[in-house]
Every structure is written in structure tokens, then in C-alpha cells.
């Protein structure tokens, strides 16, 4: 591709360059470009003398830029900004998204920041519900919620002497000791007079579509119906949303 040099126009109105191309099929392609003064802070939309910087500013509408250079800066107060690049680009300043979805499709996606925060922040609308209990001396049946929920973790302790107990979590609003119907999580609790327990936080969580009900039962056998602990031997906290 040959280079075309156009002298800068007098004043700030620019100078129009009109091109017409007719291909083999007699189809006419026409492009009109306005070339203004040399690059200044108040006169954007040009490429500098090094050929590696492109600055585009739009108050509305669509701005589409494709570059293989090392620096790309796109600013728009509204509308859609679409960037396609095969090079390395750097964005400085503050990026804000009040709503919508941001999709990073490259594999892998690399995000680099010299300062500030990069990452996701805790949601103020999706916080753990906390259920704290102190088991009785029987097969304690406790319903945490009748609504669909996601189980995210637990901290449960056992001080029954030489008694290995278990917490069984059912995907249901009720449960029966010894039944495996709707049994979804079985949490073994080692025993000991000095205390032992089972602590777990699940990153993804476990879905309970029919509610969450727990039973504190004898030993690790899911079908056991007996109990061998006293009131207060088992206590803990369960986290769910």
C-alpha cells in the first residue's frame, strides 16, 4: 500500500480527501476523509508521527477501532465501544460499568494493573444465612429452611466421649432417621472428650431444591437409627444462601 501525504489545511475546518474505487464488477466504493490540523490535545482523531497512537473520542453512537499498535485509548460517554486488537493495549484511568455484562473471550485472559483493585467484590445482596444449633440427646431433626437453598459450609463440633456421630443433611423439609431418601450430604463427626469436629466451606455450594433439614444421628452409617450422645454434645453453625 502506497503512502499518501496531504498537507494540513489552513484553519481548523480540515481538508476533504475524496476517493473513488471501481472494482472488476463495476461496483463503486467511495470514501471521504476529512484531514485536519496536526495532532493537538483539542484536535483528536489523528495518528501521531510515530504511527503508534490512535485516539478516538465520541459523545454518542458507535466507535469501532482496529489496531495492531501498542497503545489504544477509546473514550465514549454513551453508545457502544467495540475494540478488536491483535497487539498489546493499555487503558489508563477509571473504567466504570453501571450495568450490563462484560465478556472476556481470549484464552487465557490476562489483566494487569499497576495500582488499584482488580477482581470481584462481595455481593451485598447475596450473603450467607447462618443457622447455629445445639443438639438434644435424641436424633435431633432440625429444619433450616423450607425454601430452595444452596449449602455453602459448616462448622460442627462433637464432645461426646468416644462417640463418632454424623450430621445428615436432606434435600427436603422433613426427614426420617435411618432413611436415605433425599439424603444429600453426610457429615462425619469424630468424637472425643476434648472435642473434635468437621469444618468445611464449599466454593461452589450444593443445591437443595426442596429445603434443608438435618439430623444428628449415631455413627457414620447413613441407615443407622440409634443415638449415643447427650444434650449439648453436638453444636455448630451451618452456612447457606
N, C-alpha and C positions, 0 to 999 in steps of 0.2 A: 504494500500500500504506500503510495507516494504521500509526502508531506505537503500541505498547502498552508502557506503563510499569508495572513490577511492583516494589513496594518490596522492599528487601533483607530477607531473613529474619533472625530472631534466631538467633545462634549460627552454626555452620559447616556445619550439615546441609543448608542450602539450602531452597528453596521450590518445590514442583512446580506447573507450569503445564500443564494437560491440555486439548488442543484436539481437536475432532471436526469434520470437514468431510464433508458428504454432497453428492456431485455429482448431475448430472441423471440419471445411470444408477443412482442409489440405492447407489452404491458408497461405502463408509465409509472415509475416510482418518483415521487417528488419529496424533497426535504428542504425546509427553510430553517436556517440557523441565524440567530442574531448574535453577533460578536461585539462585545462592549469594550470598556476600558481595561487596562491591566488590573490584575487581582489586587483588591484592597479589602479592608475589614468591612466596608459597607457595600462592596460590589462582589457578591458571591457568584458561584456557578461557573468558575473557570478552573483550568488546570495550571498549576504553577510552573515555573521554568524548569524545575527538576523533573516534572512529569510524574510525580508520585503522590499528589494530593488532590482530592476532589471534594468540594464542599457544596452541598445542595441544601437549600432552605425552602420550605413550603409551609404556608399557613393553613392550607386545606388541600383536598384532592389526593392524588396518588403520586408518590415519588418512587421510581424504580431505578436502582443503580447497580451496575455490574462492573466489578473491578478485579484486576489481578495485582494491584499495587499493595503496598504495605500499610496504608492508612486510609480508613474510611470513616467519615463522620456524617451522619444523617440526622437532621433535626426536623420535626414536624409537630405542630401544636394540635393537629387533628388529622383525620383521614387514616390511610393505610401506608405503612412504610415496609417495603419488601426489599431484602438485601440478598443478592446471590454473589458469592465470592469464592475464588479458588486460592486466594492468598491469605495473609495474616492481617487481621484488622483489630483495631484498638478503639474502644469507646471510653471517653473520659467524662467525668461529671456524674450526674444523678439520672438513673433510669427508673421511671415510675410507671406502674400499670395498675390502674384503679379497678379494672375488671377484665374478664376475658381469659384466654388460655395461651400460654407460651409453650411451644413445642420445639425441643432441640432434637434434630433428626440425625446429626452427624454421629459417627461411631468410631472412636469414643468422642464425647463432648468434653472439651477442656475449658474451664472457666478460670481466669487468673485475675486477681485483684491485688494491687499494691497496698491498699488500705481499705478500711470499712468492713462490712459483713457480706459474706456470700453463703447462701443456704436458705433453708426453710425455717420458719419461726413457729412456735407453738400456737395452736388454734385457741382462741378464746371461747369458741362455741362448741368444741369437741373435747371436753375434759372428762377424766375418769369419774365414774360413780364409785364410791367407796363403801363397802359393807364389812363391818367389824363384828365378830361374833365370839361368844364364849359358850362352848358346847355343854349340854347337860349330860347326865350319866346314862343316857339311852342312845339308841340310833337317832341322833338329833336330825330332824328333817327341817330344813330352812329354805324358804322360797325368797330368792333375792329380787327377782323381777318377773312379772308376767308378760312383759313386752319382749319383742325380739331384741337381742343384745349381742355384743362381742366381748368375749372374755379375754383380758389382756394380762392378767397375772395374779399372784397371790403371795402372801407371807403367812405361813401357818406353823405353829409350834405345838409340840406334844411333850408333856411332862409325866405321862403315865409310865410307871416303873416297869421296864421290860415288856411294854405293850406296843407292838407295831400296829398302828391304826391306819386308816385311809379315809380321805375325803373323796366322795364320788360326786361328780357334777353331771346333772342330767339336763338334756335339752327339752325341758318340759316345765309345767307349772306345778307338778307333783311328782313323787317317786315312791317306790317301794323297796325297802331293804332286801337285798338278795336278787333283785331283778336287774337284768342288763338292758331292759327296754329303755331306749332313749339315753342310755349311759354314754357320755361323750368324753369326759376326762376323769381319770382315776389318779389321785394324788397320794402316793405313799407317804406315811409319816413315821419315821423311825422313833422308837421310844427310848426313854431314859430319865431317871430322876433329876438329872441336871438339865434336862431339856434337849430336844432335838427338833428338827423341822424340815420344811420343804419351802424354798423360796424361788420364785420364777417370775420373770417378766417376758412376755411374748411380743416381739416386734410387730408381727402381722395380726395377731389375735386369732381367736377361734369363734366362729359364728354360732350363735344359739338362736335359732329362728323361733323357738317355742317358749322362750323364757329360760331362766336359770334356777335350778333347785339343787341343793347339796344335802348329802347325808354323811355324817361322821360314823363310820362303821368299823367293825373288828377286822383286823389283818388286811393284807393286800389282795385277798381273793375277792373278785368282783361279785361273786354269788353268796358270800358269807352274810348271814343274818344276825349273828351274835354281836355282843358288845362287851368289852372288858376295860372300860375306862370310867373314871368318876367325873362328877361335875367339876368343871374348871381345868381338867387335864389338857383339853384342846382349845386353843384360841387362835384367832388370826384375822387377817384382812384380805378381802378379795377385791380386785380392781376390774371394772368393766365399763363399757360405754353402750 
